[in-house]
Structure formats: structure tokens, C-alpha cells
Amino acid sequence: MSKAASAKDRVDVALSRLETMLEERLRAEAVRSEELAKRLNKLEQQHDELKKVAIDVEGRLERAMEYIRSLLAADQE
């Protein structure tokens, strides 16, 4: 086997190994991306739930403050 053929074989082997490494990395990144997408979706759902709770609490606080104001106004009369 000539030196050129030997060098070509080594380059082919190196390229094949590099392609394998890249494919493994891409698979790992795809899995990681899916996990992050699921986590983001869960966090967005939790955010929406907390937003609803905050709106509910805000409404209840406003009603409680109005009630306290009406009691104070009645007490001053």
C-alpha cells in the first residue's frame, strides 16, 4: 500500500470517527432539548396557575379593604 493510500485511509478513519462523535453529540443535544422543552412547558403552566392565584388574591384583598373601609366609615358616623 502506498503512502498516499495509507494517508487516505487514516483520513477516512478519522473522518468516520468524527462523524460518529458528531452524531452522538447531536443525539445527546436533541434529548437535552426535549427535556428543556418539557421543563419550560411545565414552568409556563405553573406560571399561569400562579398568575390566576395572584389575581384571585388581589381581588379578595381589594374586597377585604373595601369592607374594612366601610366598617371604619360606619364607626366614624
Distance bins in CASP14 RR format, pairs under 12 A and 6 or more apart:
PFRMAT RR
TARGET T0000
AUTHOR 0000-0000-0000
RMODE 2
METHOD distances of the structure
MODEL  1
1 7 0 0 0 0 0 1 0 0 0 0 0
1 8 0 0 0 0 1 0 0 0 0 0 0
1 9 1 0 0 1 0 0 0 0 0 0 0
1 10 0 0 0 0 0 1 0 0 0 0 0
2 8 0 0 0 0 1 0 0 0 0 0 0
2 9 0 0 0 0 0 1 0 0 0 0 0
3 9 0 0 0 0 0 1 0 0 0 0 0
3 10 0 0 0 0 0 1 0 0 0 0 0
4 10 0 0 0 0 0 1 0 0 0 0 0
4 11 0 0 0 0 0 1 0 0 0 0 0
5 11 0 0 0 0 0 1 0 0 0 0 0
5 12 0 0 0 0 0 1 0 0 0 0 0
6 12 0 0 0 0 0 1 0 0 0 0 0
6 13 0 0 0 0 0 1 0 0 0 0 0
7 13 0 0 0 0 0 1 0 0 0 0 0
7 14 0 0 0 0 0 1 0 0 0 0 0
8 14 0 0 0 0 0 1 0 0 0 0 0
8 15 0 0 0 0 0 1 0 0 0 0 0
9 15 0 0 0 0 0 1 0 0 0 0 0
9 16 0 0 0 0 0 1 0 0 0 0 0
10 16 0 0 0 0 0 1 0 0 0 0 0
10 17 0 0 0 0 0 1 0 0 0 0 0
11 17 0 0 0 0 0 1 0 0 0 0 0
11 18 0 0 0 0 0 1 0 0 0 0 0
12 18 0 0 0 0 0 1 0 0 0 0 0
12 19 0 0 0 0 0 1 0 0 0 0 0
13 19 0 0 0 0 0 1 0 0 0 0 0
13 20 0 0 0 0 0 1 0 0 0 0 0
14 20 0 0 0 0 0 1 0 0 0 0 0
14 21 0 0 0 0 0 1 0 0 0 0 0
15 21 0 0 0 0 0 1 0 0 0 0 0
15 22 0 0 0 0 0 1 0 0 0 0 0
16 22 0 0 0 0 0 1 0 0 0 0 0
16 23 0 0 0 0 0 1 0 0 0 0 0
17 23 0 0 0 0 0 1 0 0 0 0 0
17 24 0 0 0 0 0 1 0 0 0 0 0
18 24 0 0 0 0 0 1 0 0 0 0 0
18 25 0 0 0 0 0 1 0 0 0 0 0
19 25 0 0 0 0 0 1 0 0 0 0 0
19 26 0 0 0 0 0 1 0 0 0 0 0
20 26 0 0 0 0 0 1 0 0 0 0 0
20 27 0 0 0 0 0 1 0 0 0 0 0
21 27 0 0 0 0 0 1 0 0 0 0 0
21 28 0 0 0 0 0 1 0 0 0 0 0
22 28 0 0 0 0 0 1 0 0 0 0 0
22 29 0 0 0 0 0 1 0 0 0 0 0
23 29 0 0 0 0 0 1 0 0 0 0 0
23 30 0 0 0 0 0 1 0 0 0 0 0
24 30 0 0 0 0 0 1 0 0 0 0 0
24 31 0 0 0 0 0 1 0 0 0 0 0
25 31 0 0 0 0 0 1 0 0 0 0 0
25 32 0 0 0 0 0 1 0 0 0 0 0
26 32 0 0 0 0 0 1 0 0 0 0 0
26 33 0 0 0 0 0 1 0 0 0 0 0
27 33 0 0 0 0 0 1 0 0 0 0 0
27 34 0 0 0 0 0 1 0 0 0 0 0
28 34 0 0 0 0 0 1 0 0 0 0 0
28 35 0 0 0 0 0 1 0 0 0 0 0
29 35 0 0 0 0 0 1 0 0 0 0 0
29 36 0 0 0 0 0 1 0 0 0 0 0
30 36 0 0 0 0 0 1 0 0 0 0 0
30 37 0 0 0 0 0 1 0 0 0 0 0
31 37 0 0 0 0 0 1 0 0 0 0 0
31 38 0 0 0 0 0 1 0 0 0 0 0
32 38 0 0 0 0 0 1 0 0 0 0 0
32 39 0 0 0 0 0 1 0 0 0 0 0
33 39 0 0 0 0 0 1 0 0 0 0 0
33 40 0 0 0 0 0 1 0 0 0 0 0
34 40 0 0 0 0 0 1 0 0 0 0 0
34 41 0 0 0 0 0 1 0 0 0 0 0
35 41 0 0 0 0 0 1 0 0 0 0 0
35 42 0 0 0 0 0 1 0 0 0 0 0
36 42 0 0 0 0 0 1 0 0 0 0 0
36 43 0 0 0 0 0 1 0 0 0 0 0
37 43 0 0 0 0 0 1 0 0 0 0 0
37 44 0 0 0 0 0 1 0 0 0 0 0
38 44 0 0 0 0 0 1 0 0 0 0 0
38 45 0 0 0 0 0 1 0 0 0 0 0
39 45 0 0 0 0 0 1 0 0 0 0 0
39 46 0 0 0 0 0 1 0 0 0 0 0
40 46 0 0 0 0 0 1 0 0 0 0 0
40 47 0 0 0 0 0 1 0 0 0 0 0
41 47 0 0 0 0 0 1 0 0 0 0 0
41 48 0 0 0 0 0 1 0 0 0 0 0
42 48 0 0 0 0 0 1 0 0 0 0 0
42 49 0 0 0 0 0 1 0 0 0 0 0
43 49 0 0 0 0 0 1 0 0 0 0 0
43 50 0 0 0 0 0 1 0 0 0 0 0
44 50 0 0 0 0 0 1 0 0 0 0 0
44 51 0 0 0 0 0 1 0 0 0 0 0
45 51 0 0 0 0 0 1 0 0 0 0 0
45 52 0 0 0 0 0 1 0 0 0 0 0
46 52 0 0 0 0 0 1 0 0 0 0 0
46 53 0 0 0 0 0 1 0 0 0 0 0
47 53 0 0 0 0 0 1 0 0 0 0 0
47 54 0 0 0 0 0 1 0 0 0 0 0
48 54 0 0 0 0 0 1 0 0 0 0 0
48 55 0 0 0 0 0 1 0 0 0 0 0
49 55 0 0 0 0 0 1 0 0 0 0 0
49 56 0 0 0 0 0 1 0 0 0 0 0
50 56 0 0 0 0 0 1 0 0 0 0 0
50 57 0 0 0 0 0 1 0 0 0 0 0
51 57 0 0 0 0 0 1 0 0 0 0 0
51 58 0 0 0 0 0 1 0 0 0 0 0
52 58 0 0 0 0 0 1 0 0 0 0 0
52 59 0 0 0 0 0 1 0 0 0 0 0
53 59 0 0 0 0 0 1 0 0 0 0 0
53 60 0 0 0 0 0 1 0 0 0 0 0
54 60 0 0 0 0 0 1 0 0 0 0 0
54 61 0 0 0 0 0 1 0 0 0 0 0
55 61 0 0 0 0 0 1 0 0 0 0 0
55 62 0 0 0 0 0 1 0 0 0 0 0
56 62 0 0 0 0 0 1 0 0 0 0 0
56 63 0 0 0 0 0 1 0 0 0 0 0
57 63 0 0 0 0 0 1 0 0 0 0 0
57 64 0 0 0 0 0 1 0 0 0 0 0
58 64 0 0 0 0 0 1 0 0 0 0 0
58 65 0 0 0 0 0 1 0 0 0 0 0
59 65 0 0 0 0 1 0 0 0 0 0 0
59 66 0 0 0 0 1 0 0 0 0 0 0
59 67 0 0 0 0 0 1 0 0 0 0 0
60 66 0 0 0 0 0 1 0 0 0 0 0
60 67 0 0 0 0 0 1 0 0 0 0 0
61 67 0 0 0 0 0 1 0 0 0 0 0
61 68 0 0 0 0 0 1 0 0 0 0 0
62 68 0 0 0 0 0 1 0 0 0 0 0
62 69 0 0 0 0 0 1 0 0 0 0 0
63 69 0 0 0 0 0 1 0 0 0 0 0
63 70 0 0 0 0 0 1 0 0 0 0 0
64 70 0 0 0 0 0 1 0 0 0 0 0
64 71 0 0 0 0 0 1 0 0 0 0 0
65 71 0 0 0 0 0 1 0 0 0 0 0
65 72 0 0 0 0 0 1 0 0 0 0 0
66 72 0 0 0 0 0 1 0 0 0 0 0
66 73 0 0 0 0 0 1 0 0 0 0 0
67 73 0 0 0 0 0 1 0 0 0 0 0
67 74 0 0 0 0 0 1 0 0 0 0 0
68 74 0 0 0 0 0 1 0 0 0 0 0
68 75 0 0 0 0 0 1 0 0 0 0 0
69 75 0 0 0 0 0 1 0 0 0 0 0
69 76 0 0 0 0 0 1 0 0 0 0 0
70 76 0 0 0 0 0 1 0 0 0 0 0
70 77 0 0 0 0 0 1 0 0 0 0 0
71 77 0 0 0 0 0 1 0 0 0 0 0
END
